C-alpha cells in the first residue's frame, strides 16, 4: 500500500468513528427530555451542541481528506517525505499532524521541528 493511501485510510477510519459518535449523539438528543417536561435538564441542549460539534468535525475531516494528493512531493512543498537520522517525517497541512502511520510521523508544516530543521516548505 502506498504511503498516501495509508494516510487516507487512517483519516477515513477517524471519519467512521466520528460518524458513529454522531449517530449515538443524535439518538441521545432525540431521547432526552424536552424543555416542556417537568423533569427536564440540559441534556437535550447539550446533545444538540454535541451533534453540531461532531458535524463540524466531520466536515473539517472531509476537507482534510480531500487535500491528500495522489503522489508525494519531491520538492519543498507539502506532502514531502523527509528522513532525518532514523526518523521519517511526512510534512502535512496545518491540522493534520500528530498521527503516526507505521514508522512515519505526520508533522504539520508549522510545527517547530520543521522550522528547527531548517526546512523551508512552500
N, C-alpha and C positions, 0 to 999 in steps of 0.2 A: 504494500500500500504506500502510495506517495505521501510525503510529509504533509502537504497541504490538504490532502484528503483526510488524513488523521486529525488535523486541526478542525476541519469542517465537521467531521464525525463527532469530535469531542464537544463542539458547540451545539450540535444537533441533540446530543444527549442532554445537555443542560436545558435546551429548549423543551424537550419532552418532560423533564422534571417540572419546569415552570407551568406547562400546560396541565399537568396532573394537579399541581398545587392550586391552579386557577379553578379547576373543576371542583375540587374539595371546598375551596373558599366560597364558590357560588352556591353550593349545596348548603353550607353553613349559613350563608346570608339568607337564603330562602326560608330556612327552618328557624331562624332566630325570631324571637318575639318582636312585634312591631311597636312603634311608639304609642299606639292606641291601646295596647294591652296593659293592664294594671301592673303586671309583674315584669314589665319591660325594663331592660337595662340598655347599655350602649352596645350590645353585641352586634346588632344589625348594622349600626353605623360603623363600627369597627370593621366588620366584614366588607362593607361597601368600600372602605378605604383600602382594605387588603386586595380586593378584586381590582380596583383601579391601579394600585401599585404593581400588581402582577401583570396586568395588561400593558403597562408602560415598559416593564422589564422585558416582556415578550417582544414588543415592537423594537426595542433597542437591540436585543439579541439577534433578531431577524436582520436588522440593518448591518450588524457586525458580520454575520454570516455572509451576507451579500457582498461584503468588501473583500472576502478571501479570493485571491486570484487563482488562476489555473496553474501558474508556474511561479517558482521562486525568482526573485530579482537577482541580477548579477552585478548591478551597480549599487550606488549608495542610496537606495530607496527602501521603503517599507517592504517587508516580506523577504528580507535578505537573511540568509543563514550565516552566522558568524561563529567561528571556532576560536576560542581563547584558552590556551593551555588544554585542560581536559574538560572544558565546558562548551556546550553548543547552545547558542542563543539564536532565536528567531525574532527579528525586530518586527513588531506588530503595531497597529494603530493604538492611540490612546484608548484605554478602557478594555483592551483585550489581553493585557499582560497578566502575569501571575500564574498561569497554567503551566503544568509540566506534562509533556507527552513523551513517554519513553524517557530518553536521555536529553531531550531538547526542552529548554525553557523558553516560554513566550515572554518577551520583555517589551514593555511599552517604549515607544520611540522617545518619550520624555522622561524615562527612568534615569536616575542619577548614574547608574552603571554605564549607560550608553554614552553619557557626556564624559564620565571619568575615563573611559577607554579611548576617548578622542574620536569616536565615530561620528561622522557628520552625515546625518540622514536627511535627505531632501523630503 
